[in-house]
Amino acid sequence: MNQPSGEHEWIIIFLNKEISSESTRLDLYYGIAKTVSVKPPESPSAYLPDVLLVNPVNLANEPLWETQAKVTQAASIPLVIEVVSTN
């Protein structure tokens, strides 16, 4: 996999900052994950999105959370973003 461009990373930085600010403003207890993977229940593999907003309240219901830092349930993932660019 190729390294993302600087512009791609800058978009991710901007989104993380804006989402974090808005989450705080709305008094939501969400966090932006850096290395948490999303694993659809029907898929054998998981992926690491560019931006992942996690709802910690539902993490107790996640079967892979404690051992693999993977989320599978929509209730744990209020927002997921994949930045698309041409590298």
Secondary structure, 3 states (H helix, E strand, C coil): CCCCCHHHHHHHHHHHHHHHHHHHHCCCCCEEECCCEECCCCCCCCECCCEEEECHHHHHHCCCHHHHCEECCHHHCCEEECCCCCC
